[in-house]
């Protein structure tokens, strides 16, 4: 069975770069699972962020875009996979309702290594809205479920990574 690595961090912390470096050290060919759809022309800032992510990845890597179907897609993929990120996966799900159990099962059943990127929302600004609180709580629960099943977890702060020990 493959190993699962969770890479957590705040906005602009460098978490995706850390995950990509871990994947690049494990294999030449990697499948990059993007949970954010390609940008529409109405959001140039989002388009620029996605373009920057794409530009960093080696040309040998394959990109697969997913929506709610993250778990079944992961179950079908072989080799090293980077999932970026659980935050956009949860945010794009109606009511932030995702099946964390199915995700953990898909991760555990993979025959290749999986590096999962997610936002650490518990250290940021306290959400003032009901929807903000719901998102923080939903993503926090998903992060805990994945962390409990992961072989290792890292917290990225200001481009530096810290190993997180299991409880």
C-alpha positions as CSV (number, residue, x, y, z in Angstrom):
1,X,0.0,0.0,0.0
2,X,1.0,3.6,-0.6
3,X,1.8,6.2,2.0
4,X,-0.5,9.2,2.7
5,X,1.1,12.5,3.6
6,X,-1.0,15.5,4.7
7,X,0.4,19.0,4.1
8,X,-1.5,21.7,6.0
9,X,-0.9,25.5,5.9
10,X,-2.5,28.9,5.8
11,X,-3.1,31.1,2.8
12,X,0.1,31.7,0.8
13,X,2.2,29.6,3.3
14,X,3.9,27.5,0.6
15,X,1.9,24.3,1.3
16,X,1.4,23.4,-2.4
17,X,5.1,23.9,-3.1
18,X,6.0,21.6,-0.2
19,X,3.6,18.9,-1.5
20,X,5.0,19.2,-5.0
21,X,8.5,18.8,-3.7
22,X,7.6,15.7,-1.8
23,X,5.9,14.2,-4.9
24,X,8.8,15.2,-7.1
25,X,11.2,13.4,-4.8
26,X,9.1,10.2,-4.9
27,X,8.5,9.9,-8.7
28,X,9.2,11.5,-12.1
29,X,5.6,11.0,-13.2
30,X,2.9,12.3,-10.9
31,X,-0.9,12.8,-11.2
32,X,-1.9,16.2,-9.9
33,X,-5.6,16.2,-8.8
34,X,-6.9,19.7,-8.8
35,X,-10.1,20.2,-6.8
36,X,-10.7,23.7,-8.2
37,X,-12.2,23.9,-11.7
38,X,-10.4,25.9,-14.4
39,X,-11.1,29.6,-14.0
40,X,-13.8,31.4,-15.8
41,X,-12.8,34.7,-17.5
42,X,-14.6,36.8,-14.9
43,X,-12.0,36.2,-12.2
44,X,-8.5,37.1,-13.3
45,X,-7.0,36.7,-9.8
46,X,-8.1,33.1,-9.6
47,X,-6.9,32.5,-13.2
48,X,-3.5,33.9,-12.2
49,X,-3.3,31.6,-9.1
50,X,-4.1,28.5,-11.2
51,X,-1.7,29.5,-13.9
52,X,1.1,29.9,-11.3
53,X,0.4,26.4,-9.9
54,X,0.4,24.9,-13.4
55,X,3.7,26.7,-14.3
56,X,5.5,25.2,-11.3
57,X,4.6,21.6,-12.2
58,X,6.9,19.5,-14.4
59,X,5.5,18.9,-17.9
60,X,5.6,15.1,-17.3
61,X,2.9,15.5,-14.6
62,X,-0.8,14.8,-15.6
63,X,-3.5,17.1,-14.2
64,X,-7.0,15.7,-13.4
65,X,-9.7,18.1,-12.3
66,X,-12.3,16.8,-9.9
67,X,-15.4,18.0,-8.1
68,X,-17.5,16.0,-5.7
69,X,-16.0,12.8,-7.2
70,X,-12.6,13.1,-5.4
71,X,-12.8,9.7,-3.6
72,X,-13.7,7.5,-6.6
73,X,-11.2,9.3,-8.8
74,X,-8.4,8.7,-6.2
75,X,-9.4,5.0,-6.0
76,X,-8.8,4.6,-9.8
77,X,-5.5,6.5,-10.0
78,X,-2.1,4.6,-9.9
79,X,1.3,5.9,-8.9
80,X,2.1,9.1,-7.0
81,X,-0.8,11.6,-6.6
82,X,-0.9,15.1,-5.3
83,X,-4.4,16.3,-4.2
84,X,-4.6,20.1,-4.1
85,X,-6.7,20.9,-2.1
86,X,-9.2,19.7,0.4
87,X,-10.3,23.3,1.1
88,X,-11.5,23.9,-2.4
89,X,-13.1,20.5,-2.5
90,X,-15.1,21.2,0.7
91,X,-15.9,24.8,-0.5
92,X,-17.4,23.6,-3.8
93,X,-19.6,21.0,-2.1
94,X,-23.2,22.1,-1.4
95,X,-23.5,22.8,2.3
96,X,-19.8,21.8,2.7
97,X,-21.1,18.3,3.0
98,X,-18.4,15.8,1.8
99,X,-17.9,12.2,2.6
100,X,-14.6,12.2,4.6
101,X,-15.0,8.5,5.3
102,X,-15.0,7.7,1.6
103,X,-12.0,9.9,1.1
104,X,-10.1,8.2,3.9
105,X,-11.0,4.8,2.5
106,X,-9.8,5.8,-1.0
107,X,-6.5,7.0,0.4
108,X,-6.0,3.8,2.4
109,X,-6.7,1.7,-0.6
110,X,-4.3,3.4,-3.0
111,X,-1.3,1.5,-4.2
112,X,0.8,4.7,-4.7
113,X,1.8,7.5,-2.5
114,X,-0.7,10.3,-2.0
115,X,0.2,13.8,-0.9
116,X,-2.9,15.8,0.2
117,X,-2.8,19.6,0.6
118,X,-5.3,21.4,2.8
119,X,-5.8,24.7,4.4
120,X,-5.4,24.9,8.1
121,X,-8.4,27.1,9.0
122,X,-8.1,26.9,12.8
123,X,-5.3,29.4,13.0
124,X,-6.8,32.2,10.9
125,X,-9.2,34.9,11.5
126,X,-12.4,33.8,13.4
127,X,-15.2,33.8,10.8
128,X,-17.9,36.3,11.5
129,X,-20.6,34.7,9.4
130,X,-22.6,31.5,9.8
131,X,-21.4,30.2,6.5
132,X,-17.8,31.0,7.4
133,X,-18.1,29.1,10.6
134,X,-19.7,26.2,8.8
135,X,-16.9,26.0,6.3
136,X,-14.2,26.2,9.0
137,X,-15.9,23.4,11.0
138,X,-16.4,21.2,8.0
139,X,-12.9,21.5,6.7
140,X,-11.5,21.1,10.2
141,X,-13.3,17.8,10.5
142,X,-12.1,16.6,7.1
143,X,-8.5,17.6,8.0
144,X,-8.7,15.6,11.3
145,X,-10.1,12.5,9.5
146,X,-7.3,12.6,6.9
147,X,-4.6,13.4,9.5
148,X,-5.7,10.4,11.6
149,X,-5.3,8.1,8.6
150,X,-2.1,9.7,7.2
151,X,1.3,8.2,7.6
152,X,2.8,11.7,8.2
153,X,1.6,15.2,8.4
154,X,3.3,18.6,8.0
155,X,2.3,22.1,8.9
156,X,3.7,24.8,6.5
157,X,4.3,28.3,7.9
158,X,6.0,31.0,6.0
159,X,7.5,28.5,3.6
160,X,8.9,26.3,6.4
161,X,7.6,22.9,7.2
162,X,7.1,21.4,10.7
163,X,6.4,17.7,11.2
164,X,3.2,17.0,13.1
165,X,3.3,14.1,15.5
166,X,0.2,11.9,16.1
167,X,-1.6,12.2,19.3
